[in-house]
Amino acid sequence: MSYNANDPRLTSWVEVPSDSDFSIQNIPFGICKMNDGFHVSSAIGNQVIILSALAENGYLKEVEGLDDSTLKNEFLNDFISLGKSVTSKVRETLSKLLSVGSSLEQDAATRKAAFVNMESVEMTMPVRVGDYTDFYSSRDHATNVGKMFRDPENALLPNWLHIPVGYHGRASSIVVSGTPLHRPMGQQMPAGADAPVYGACKLLDFELEMGFVVGKDTKLGDRISVHEAEDYIFGLVLFNDWSARDIQKWEYVPLGPFLGKNFGSSISPWIVTLEALEPFKTTSPAQDAPRPLPYLQFEGDKNYDIDLEVDIVPPSGESKTVCRSNFKFMYWNMCQQLAHHTVNGCDVNVGDICASGTISGPERGSFGSMLEISWRGTMPVDMPDGSVRKFIQDGDRVVMRGFGTKDGVRVGFGKVDTEILPVK
């Protein structure tokens, strides 16, 4: 019988708090920075696991095809490029080593070398992002935006139910959780004005998203079918696609997002593999009016039941949860997004990120941006310190979390936590 690293009965000799995202059923991958450089890592409970230390002590020798040189690296790209036959075997091996009764449990010397408290290490960008695409795949979000800025009776544009709408973003400004961002400058067109003005963004917003990391290269001219897309997706991260609404509103006609988006996007440091998320697959929203073209039609469960939360933490430190949503609300799923992305022969590479677009549910409490939560500033949010928020202010931190729970098992992403600094 094959080993099941998702088995909810598995328990670890490592202490795992009940509310930890990093159960033995998770085994995510990331990069941590130590005194001697960068290391491919995993996590369980409050511990970061240094994979090179395990390899040096012989604990990963059963993984055929593993190149130990990939384990001391600034990014996961080379490790991911080994293929799922290797990376999935690494996850399975780690699961066995972390299970009660393993040989590692009794090896104090290796444990000392390989395990580090999560609070004492710096987690860095998990992948070198070559290209980044942002989709617009939440029907509730697209409908809300359409109601605000266009005809409420025809909120969705004519193409929206036929294609996963997307745009190419800026890879260089994607930063890891904990990296502060400065409020952007740009042109805006004030209401009633005859000419634009230049100044600091006044309507700074977050966008609650998930991002998938491409796990396999293609060649120019190749297409990835919706049926094989999962083979090309390594795993998922939390993604905050920051948005300068006033800059974006002025510039987006006719070519779409530019300066209103490319000043920064924030991701969580841990990539949770598709294998770990398999138990959380769920049905997708019906796509029958209209039915997508054949290359976008799929079978089986392709959405994921992942609870999502967004907190605003003002300088006073008294946080407020402003959004509780779920990844399962997405109309267009990742397999459709990747199939559409490559149907014209566009090549993709290991480490590329495709973001979901803002994830909103049907109720105000599940809206994934302040644009929707405050309904374009007309319904401000009361904060615990007595202040109000229409959009994000200087000194605010926005903290996003995501996790799935099933059969008593929690598999999560940690958090993506970003502070907004004044204009630089």
FENDA-V689763 format. One record per run of one state. SS is the DSSP state (H for helix, E for strand, - for the rest). FROM is the first residue (numbers start at 0). LEN is the number of residues. If there is no record, write none. Layout:
BEGIN
SS,FROM,LEN
SS,FROM,LEN
END
This chain:
BEGIN
-,0,11
E,11,1
-,12,9
E,21,1
-,22,6
E,28,6
-,34,2
E,36,8
-,44,2
E,46,4
H,50,6
-,56,11
H,67,4
-,71,5
H,76,5
-,81,2
H,83,15
E,98,1
-,99,3
H,102,4
-,106,1
H,107,7
E,114,3
H,117,3
-,120,1
E,121,3
-,124,7
E,131,4
-,135,3
H,138,11
-,149,2
H,151,3
-,154,11
E,165,3
-,168,2
H,170,3
E,173,3
-,176,4
E,180,2
-,182,2
E,184,4
-,188,8
E,196,4
-,200,3
E,203,2
-,205,1
E,206,8
-,214,14
H,228,4
E,232,9
-,241,1
E,242,2
H,244,7
-,251,13
E,264,3
-,267,3
E,270,3
H,273,7
E,280,2
-,282,5
E,287,1
-,288,2
E,290,1
-,291,2
H,293,3
-,296,6
E,302,2
-,304,2
E,306,7
-,313,5
E,318,8
H,326,3
-,329,4
H,333,9
-,342,10
E,352,3
-,355,8
H,363,3
-,366,2
E,368,1
H,369,4
-,373,7
E,380,2
-,382,5
E,387,2
-,389,7
E,396,10
-,406,2
E,408,13
-,421,3
END
